Each structure stands twice: as structure tokens, then as C-alpha cells.
Amino acid sequence: MTDWFDANIVLIQSTFVSLLLALSIQVPLRAGVFSFAGIGSYGVGAYTAAIVTINYEWPAFAAIAAGVVIAAAIGYLLALLLSRLGGLYLGMATIAYSLIFSVFVINGGELTGGAQGLFGAISDLTTGGVIGVTVVVVVLLALSERGRIGRRIAAVREDPELAMSTGVPVLAIRQLSFVVSGALGACAGAMNTLLRSTVSPDEIGFQLVVLALTMIIVGGSRSWLGAFIGAVIFTWLPSVLEFVGDWQTVVYGVLVALAAIFVPGGLLGVLQQGYRRWRRRALPIGGTA
Amino acid sequence: MTEDVLVAEDVAVHYGGIKAVDGIDLTLTPGRICGLLGPNGSGKSTLLAAITRLVPLTRGRLVLDGKEYHRAAARSLAKRGVARTFQTVRLLPDLTVLENVQIGADLHGRKASGVAEAIERTGIGEFSSAWPGELSYGMARRVEIARALAMRPRLLLLDEPTAGMNQAERKEISQLLRDLREEGLAQLLVEHDVQMMVDTCDDLVAMNFGAVVARGTPHEVVQDAAVREAYLGKRGRAHA
């Protein structure tokens, strides 16, 4: 077990970082907000952690916290600016935030290292620390999917007008989802930078949007569990598909397309449907009116 | 004298040149059921949306418990005791029947009560663990009413609550609304079933083309010539 852990340490770390990245998209989607601001926040967290670690030698968790706070604040400002947008328009606006941040760091001079990025962000962050932070985040998000809070978030996503009529603070929940998304994205970016000790503008481009969205589409967008399934699949898939050589990208694309066509609720949706069928057989409801 | 729960004065909702609602006055009182009658497109549901602040007023004044609220946010009305159902069934598909009712009670915090009573009164107990997609249309309507009751309202606005129900079920719902009236609840009921309106309501307001064409007791209103022409059609007038 220890040998397997050591041999796959990078993939294990990447799985947890990818999970946080996927959650930064899943959290707003769960509230019906089609936002990719989590990707820009990933960049904010990555660069903030690198800058405070290289220039001020901040400890790992302080560096991560700095990125999280800044990205959450930006998330709130974005929420104020963009909360009246919806659907594709909101998606485009938040992708623009990520692209603008890339341009900013390329032209950021010494502070951001320009097109080369920053090197030497050596920190004391361990794999255990990454897993610990992720577990705390997942527990908090799992709690938010249950009970009163979970029902209210579902109402905001499915029917904002009904939610308002039952006293749910629709706008506040949507704004909060921007803030949480920013914090999660920044946490993922900061931890990735501190694990690899480097960050460059190439890492925070459009491919991250595609990766995060892919994880959510295949895994499922209604729960943290869907993001987890997606993160595991798309972190480990490249190593599993090594035997197909140059065809890897094609196989990857076909898998995503098949998932989008045949399991629109993601793999989690398939599991949930199966659970409902099982429960209906076990606990049949009374005759219909 | 009983204080009015809601007063609507000269309420108008215009969409460009279309006057969906135009100059409606309405008063809702505790322990009385006011019925809104009118053909499709007469503005009944728009009036409900205006009263619940889901559409902005073009003109007019809304007063709840003596305080103007026509600039208040829609969600603040729930806290002030206003609950409603919608013209089309609006349940959350990923939540069970029980959870859909709990959404109403959630308004009052984590330790909210009233869910069990709302479920019992609307007769949906055996469907608590079902999902909305598994319910008949009439049963889904009951869940909507239960959700509204779980909010423990002082004013209940019901938009075609018995659509999709058979005659026996309509009678049950009519009896429930009359029981709620005895408990002091103010109600505004929109329905197409004239007999149910006559049997259930204390006052009727008939609308056509966004305006009031008649108001009074149920028997006065259904006998009104303008109502017969607008709502029952020319045949109704011929038989009068």
C-alpha cells in the first residue's frame, strides 16, 4: 500500500486539487449559476501563494489562505457585477475573467514573472495537508446539500420565483455561490502551486475550463460526489490510457461525448436513478389519486 | 371591526400597450375567502403575481397589514405571512414530497413545525417519500397547497388549486379552504369551477380584459349579465 502510494503520489495530489477545481464550478451550478469564475480564481490563488511564498516566505496554509481571501473578495465583486446575467452570457463573462487574469499575469512584470511565470515557491505543504483541507471542504459542502440549506439551494436552482415566494434569499445565495466558488478555485490553485513550486500563465488558460466542465459533465453536477467521480476519472484516465499511445486524446474525447449524450445527469445521475428505482421497489407508494 | 390583511388600490400591470391588469381594487379580510373569476387571459394570475411582487406594478398601491409594500422584495412577503400556489404545478423534481413541503416550513428556521399538520390536512401522507414525477396532477396540486400551509400564512393565495382534480377531490379541497377560513385565514382563490367558487367563497370578483366587470356575493356575481357574457359566454346569457 505504501509503495503504491509513493509511486502514485503526484496523481493522488492531483486528484484532490482537481476535485477542488471541479467543486469551484459545481458549487455555483448547484445554485443554478452558470459561472466559470472558479478558473480565474484558481489563477488568483496560484499566483498569490507563489508570490507570498517566494517573496515573504509565508507558511503554506497562510499562503493558501491569502489566495482564498483575495479570490473570495473578487468573487463577491463579480457577483455584484454579474448576478443579473444568466446562462451562457454569465458563462462567457466569467470565462473572460479567467482570460483577463492570464493577460494580467503575462504583463505583470517581476511580480508575476511575465510569460515565464514564477519558480521556487518551496513550501511545507504535504500530501496529508492537501487531503485534510479537501476533506474539510467536502464535509462542509456535503452538509450544505442536506436539510434546510440543501432544499433552499435546490429551490434557487430549479425555480427562483418559487424560491422567492417561500422566502428564500435567492440573490444572496447566488452571490454566496460566487464567493465560495472563488475560494475553492483559489484553494486548488494555491495548493497546486505549492506542491509543484512553480506557476505559469499556461496553466490557467481555457484548457482548465474544459477540464473542470468535463469532470462535472461526466461525474454529475448535483453533488460533490459527482465532482469527485469526475476528478478521479480525469486525473487517472491519462495513465490508464497510456497503452493507446497517440490515440489517447481521441479516446478521451469519445468518452466525454458518450457521457454527455447517454448520461446527461453524469455517472452520479445514473447511480441516483438506480437508487430511486430500488427504493421504489422496496417502499412502494400508495395508489395514485 | 376586523382589520384588512391586504388592500390593493388601482393596481395596474401593463406590458407595452397590453393592459394585463388595469385599475383593480381588492380587499382581503381575515376569515373570508375572496374568489377571482374570469376567462383565460382576463388577468387573474397576473394580479396574483402583482400582489406577490413577482411582477412590477405599472400603477397602484399595495398595503399589507396597514403598511405599503409595493416596492418590497417578493421574498419579504413570505416572512410577513403571505403564501401562494401557482397556476402550473411548481414542485422541485429532485426533492421528495416531504422535502417539497418542508421548503415552506423552512421559512421559520431549522426547528420549524407545521409540516406534519400540512401533510395530514391535504391528505398526502402516503406519498411523503415519493418524488413529484411519480404523482398524479391532482396529488401534485395538493403538495403545493401543503407547502403553502407549511409556511403558516395569514394570507393564502391559491391559483387554480383544484385543476386536474375530480369532483370528490374538489369537494375535499373546498372543505379544507372553508376550515381554514374558520381558523381566520384570509384567502384569495382563483378558479374556473364556478360551482366550487359559489360553494366556497364569501365574495366574488369577476375580471375580463384586466378589469373588474362585477363584484359582490357569489350569487350576485354569477347572475350578473356582464359576467355571464364574459365568462360563461353568450350561451350563458341566452339561458339566463
Interface residues (C-beta under 8 A of the other chain):
Chain A: G147 R148 R151 R152 A154 A155 E158 D159 E161 L162 A163 M164 S165 T166 G167 V168 P169 V170 R222 R276 R279 R280 L283 I285 G286 T288 A289
Chain B: T52 L54 A73 A74 R75 S76 L77 A78 K79 A83 R84 F86 R90 L92 P93 D94 L95 E99 Q102 I103 G104 D106 L107 R110 E126 F127 S129 A130 W131 E134 L135 S136 G138 M139 R142 R147 M151 M165 E169
